[in-house]
Amino acid sequence: MPVLIVLTSSESTAQWAAQPINVGPAGWETCTVRPLVIGPDSEPFIADERLSGGDAFLEALSAIVHGAGPGSGPFADGAP
């Protein structure tokens, strides 16, 4: 089964992207796609690797969705 995943650092984009998408001709929609949206309100902000339990994937998601926000620290500066 295909899955549509949306990663965004914008809460307004996350809300927009979370809306169901009806597929098919008007009035004859045959499928509804419900995107999996990962945004600032659904992903915890990880500023300390101890909070992630060493999970690099969780840290990367946090950097993507919170990287441009206030308090993002090294993510916003592009530091390694």
N, C-alpha and C positions, 0 to 999 in steps of 0.2 A: 504494500500500500504506500503510495507516494505521500510525502509530508512536505508542506510549505513552511519553512522556518524563516522568521524575520528577526534580525538582530538590529537594534537601534538604540542610540543614546538619547533620543528625543521622546518624551512621554506623549506628546501630541501625535507623533508618528506611530507610536505603539498603540494608542487608542484607535487611530484610523485603521491600521493594519489588522487589528483584531476583529474587524467586522467580517461576517460571513460573505463569501463570494459565490453567487449563483452562476452556474455554468450552463449554457444552452440558450436557445432562442427565447426571446421574451414570452413569458406565459407557458413555456415548455421546458423550463429548467430541469435538467436530468441529474444534476449533482450540486452539492453545496460544499465548498472548501472552507474549512475553518483553520486559518493559519495558527501556527504555534509562534507566539510573539514573546521575545525575550528583550525586555527593556528595563529602564531604571527602577520601576516599581516592582518588577518580578524577580530581579536578581540582586542578591545582597552586595553591598559595597565592601570589597576586601582590601583594607589598607595594611593589613598585617598578615603575613603568610601563615601565622599560627591559627588564624581564624578559618583558613581553608583546609586545614589538616594536611597541607602539602599537595592538595589536588590542583595540578597545573591547569587543567581544563576549566575549573571553577574560577581560578585566578584570571585566566585569559578572558572568559566571559565578562567578569567584573570590569576588567580593563576596557573592553569594547563598549559596554553600555554605560560606564561611569567615567570614561577617560577624559571627557571634556567638561565634566561638571565641577562644581566647587568642592574643594577638599580632595581633589583627585591626585594631588601631589606629583610624584614622579611620572604618572601617566600623562599628565598634561604637558609636562616639560620634555617628554620624549627621552627621559633618562633610562638607561638599561636596568 
